[in-house]
Each structure stands twice: as C-alpha cells, then as structure tokens.
Amino acid sequence: MEEKKVLVVDDDEESRELLCEVLSGNGYSVQAVGDVTTALRELGRDEQYALVIADLRMPDGTGLELLRDLRRQKFEPALVLMSSFISDSERNLALQLGAQALLEKPFRLSEMLQVVAELTAASASLKGERLAMSIQPNKESS
C-alpha cells in the first residue's frame, strides 16, 4: 500500500506534535510546519502531499490564505481547516475556495482520522472534488 503524505500546518507546537504522532501511528507519512510561509515552501519543494491539515489562524497568515495560494499555484492536495472558532463567513469562504473539511476544536482524534482516511482515499480517484465535511466540537465530558 502506498504511504499517504500529510502536511500539518499549525503554530501551536503541542497540537502539531499530537497530530503528527496520531497520523504517523496510523500509517501516514507526516511532515509538520508552524506557519503558512514554511508550508508554501514545503509544498513547492514536494508536490506529493495527498492532504494538508491547517489551522485557520496563524501569526503569518490564515489557513484560508494558504488555501487560496495553493489553488492559485495549481497545487491539488485536499485541505482540512481546523480552528476553535470558525465564523459562518469563514466557513462559506473555505468551502468556496475548495476546503474539503472543517474541524472545530476540540475534535475527537478518531473523527479527524476518519476525515483523513476518506480524503486521502478520495484524493487518489477524485482529485479536486469536495466532500465538504464538517466535524463539530466534542461537547461530551470525559
């Protein structure tokens, strides 16, 4: 089975490390960066990513700007945005720009893995098609 490459873009180091650990433990090849600029540089260097998971708000830009730049440069990885708060206008713009999923923090890692599995499987056969999934925050108490 071909290893699926995922790029995690998040300025929060703890979140980045957790996502990398979970994704790697589930068979994905993962690279992580902490800002939009480095993400664009990495994607320009290696176009083999099946999926990008990006935080909505980072110090040097937003996940929406990253998505806009990726599409402008004709990069085709699926893109998942995540944030503690996504406004209706941001949600609509993300979907218009081609985001395949929106994860509202806190989300269950099992739900994130399901989204990643579906998108990486779909990326092989449905390049560019949106699944438009939205995972709501985990409201259950532990």
Secondary structure, DSSP 8 states (H G I E B T S, - for coil): ----EEEEE-S-HHHHHHHHHHHHHTT-EEEEESSHHHHHHHHHH----SEEEEESEETTEEHHHHHHHHHHTT---EEEEEES---HHHHHHHHHHT--EEEESS--HHHHHHHHHHHHHHHHHSTT----EEE-------
